[in-house]
Amino acid sequence: MLAHPEHAGAQPPAPADGGHAAAAPQDPIRRIERQTAVLNRNFELLYRRTAIHDRLDRAGYLLLRTLADDGRMDIRTLADRLGLDPSTAGRQIAAMERAGLVERRCEPPDRRRALITPTEEGLARAESVRRERTDGFARLLAGWSEDDLRTLGEMFERYNAAVAAHHLTGGRAGAPPP
């Protein structure tokens, strides 16, 4: 891997425009940093301009999607999968349980260990949000080729896997992705 000037202790020259120009092609790390900042802002913008979060907030959506995709699991497993502290996951699950979106069930052999399962209402709400999000992305990216869409999806998967490997799994190889 090539050493990046900022990582090697060298200070790159400041851009003439005060740092507002697109990163030079030879500086991919700075370009990625800038574009992820813009991406985060754009996600917030899209979030604020839709009513999706009125039906299901982001945390609830991701919890329900994880349960729908991976099946029922205990709070510790769910917290690990999403990179949450178990107490945070427990509070989110408790709120979702009060809203009728998930159920806790103790099952043998260990009656102390509760498994979290989405309710029909929880699944329906998550599916409604997923459909609306998918439709929004389809409209936003309507002019993109199938190859470009596939590449973007693959790059997001690789990025998310790198984040998970570094921050969610403690660097454990083979740990499940979020």
Phi, psi and omega in degrees: 000135180286142178286130177278138184307320181290329181281336182270004178095350178280147178260118179289153179296144179288139177297150182297334183267016179081014177098011184263353179283157175298147181297145179294146181304331181280000181237070186294328180295316177296323178295316179297316180302312181297314184291329176290326175296316178294319179300314177300316178298317180295321176298317177297318178300311179297321180298315182289337184263011176233161178262008182306314185293347175289330180273326184197120181287168184301317181297314179297320179299311182294322176298313181294320178297320179296315178294320179295319183282321189252353180089173183298150179201165178280167185298319181298317179295316179297317178299314178299317182299325184259000179072034181251155169290139180304327179291324176295313178300319179299318178294319179295318178297318180299316179295320180291327177293317177298328180277357178079022184263337177220163175232148172254133177225126174274132182228149177299155008273343184253097183291349178279342184263113180268137175260138182262130181230135176289144175277171176301319178297317178298315178297318181295317180294316178298319179294321177298315179294318179301316179298315180295319177296315180298316178298319179297316177295322179298318178293315182298322186253023185303328182275000183275147177285161176302320179297317179296319178297316179298316180297316179300315178300317179295320180292319175299318178299316180296316179298311180297323177294321178295318177298314181299315181296324183276321189248330186263332184252003181064027179079010179286118178294140176082002178291149184295143177286162179289000000 
